[in-house]
Amino acid sequence: MEKLHPADPAEYRERLRAKLREEVAEYMEADETTAPEELADILEVAFALAADHGVDPAQLEKIRASKAQERGGFAELIIWTGNR
């Protein structure tokens, strides 16, 4: 029989991190049809982790966009292989 319990903050974050690993593994095994659903699951966990860090989805997007502006994104299919 399954039991529910409220997690303390450390357990909650660790469980979310484990869930993120699980969802990424599922995405890596997904085909073209199921990949978008797996990406949505990854986003759901990422949003929960961000909230755990005090960041809402809009703030997370702002951080992502800023980093893409500064470092470039992946839209142009260019791969960096050098050192930082």
Kinemage of the C-alpha trace (Angstrom):
@kinemage 1
@onewidth
@group {chain A} dominant
@subgroup {mainchain}
@vectorlist {calphas} color= white
{ca met a 1} P 0.000 0.000 0.000
{ca glu a 2} L 1.347 3.405 -0.986
{ca lys a 3} L 1.719 6.086 1.637
{ca leu a 4} L 1.833 9.824 1.217
{ca his a 5} L 3.882 12.115 3.394
{ca pro a 6} L 4.840 15.768 3.261
{ca ala a 7} L 8.461 16.077 2.194
{ca asp a 8} L 10.887 18.379 3.910
{ca pro a 9} L 12.593 20.872 1.571
{ca ala a 10} L 15.735 18.761 1.096
{ca glu a 11} L 13.783 15.599 0.247
{ca tyr a 12} L 11.478 17.528 -2.091
{ca arg a 13} L 14.397 18.965 -4.055
{ca glu a 14} L 16.164 15.596 -4.216
{ca arg a 15} L 12.982 13.889 -5.416
{ca leu a 16} L 12.537 16.554 -8.096
{ca arg a 17} L 16.151 16.113 -9.205
{ca ala a 18} L 15.606 12.355 -9.436
{ca lys a 19} L 12.414 12.940 -11.411
{ca leu a 20} L 14.296 15.222 -13.789
{ca arg a 21} L 16.880 12.475 -14.409
{ca glu a 22} L 14.024 10.025 -15.051
{ca glu a 23} L 12.244 12.347 -17.473
{ca val a 24} L 15.459 13.125 -19.370
{ca ala a 25} L 16.136 9.386 -19.694
{ca glu a 26} L 12.617 8.891 -21.051
{ca tyr a 27} L 13.184 11.693 -23.559
{ca met a 28} L 16.441 10.100 -24.678
{ca glu a 29} L 14.533 6.890 -25.453
{ca ala a 30} L 11.551 8.639 -27.075
{ca asp a 31} L 10.745 8.568 -30.758
{ca glu a 32} L 9.633 11.532 -32.852
{ca thr a 33} L 6.014 11.002 -31.806
{ca thr a 34} L 6.531 10.842 -28.037
{ca ala a 35} L 9.483 13.256 -27.715
{ca pro a 36} L 7.307 16.399 -27.355
{ca glu a 37} L 5.367 14.835 -24.468
{ca glu a 38} L 8.607 13.899 -22.730
{ca leu a 39} L 9.912 17.455 -23.226
{ca ala a 40} L 6.707 18.762 -21.624
{ca asp a 41} L 7.360 16.483 -18.637
{ca ile a 42} L 10.918 17.845 -18.391
{ca leu a 43} L 9.558 21.397 -18.418
{ca glu a 44} L 7.066 20.565 -15.677
{ca val a 45} L 9.858 19.302 -13.432
{ca ala a 46} L 12.102 22.245 -14.381
{ca phe a 47} L 9.325 24.675 -13.423
{ca ala a 48} L 8.883 22.895 -10.070
{ca leu a 49} L 12.628 23.041 -9.414
{ca ala a 50} L 12.705 26.714 -10.384
{ca ala a 51} L 9.835 27.419 -7.978
{ca asp a 52} L 11.776 25.574 -5.284
{ca his a 53} L 14.586 28.067 -5.930
{ca gly a 54} L 12.120 30.970 -5.730
{ca val a 55} L 11.982 31.547 -9.498
{ca asp a 56} L 8.684 31.693 -11.377
{ca pro a 57} L 8.304 30.547 -15.021
{ca ala a 58} L 8.523 34.124 -16.353
{ca gln a 59} L 11.764 34.745 -14.446
{ca leu a 60} L 13.155 31.426 -15.661
{ca glu a 61} L 12.380 32.391 -19.251
{ca lys a 62} L 14.063 35.757 -18.719
{ca ile a 63} L 17.204 33.989 -17.452
{ca arg a 64} L 17.111 31.578 -20.399
{ca ala a 65} L 16.682 34.391 -22.927
{ca ser a 66} L 19.469 36.442 -21.359
{ca lys a 67} L 21.865 33.506 -21.500
{ca ala a 68} L 20.901 32.790 -25.108
{ca gln a 69} L 21.503 36.456 -25.988
{ca glu a 70} L 24.872 36.467 -24.221
{ca arg a 71} L 26.156 33.056 -25.274
{ca gly a 72} L 24.011 32.218 -28.245
{ca gly a 73} L 21.304 29.618 -28.387
{ca phe a 74} L 20.780 26.509 -30.419
{ca ala a 75} L 18.542 27.912 -33.168
{ca glu a 76} L 21.284 28.210 -35.766
{ca leu a 77} L 22.489 24.597 -35.389
{ca ile a 78} L 26.018 25.739 -34.513
{ca ile a 79} L 28.002 23.507 -32.154
{ca trp a 80} L 30.797 24.867 -29.947
{ca thr a 81} L 33.605 22.365 -29.281
{ca gly a 82} L 36.250 24.634 -27.722
{ca asn a 83} L 37.108 25.357 -24.114
{ca arg a 84} L 35.617 28.132 -22.000
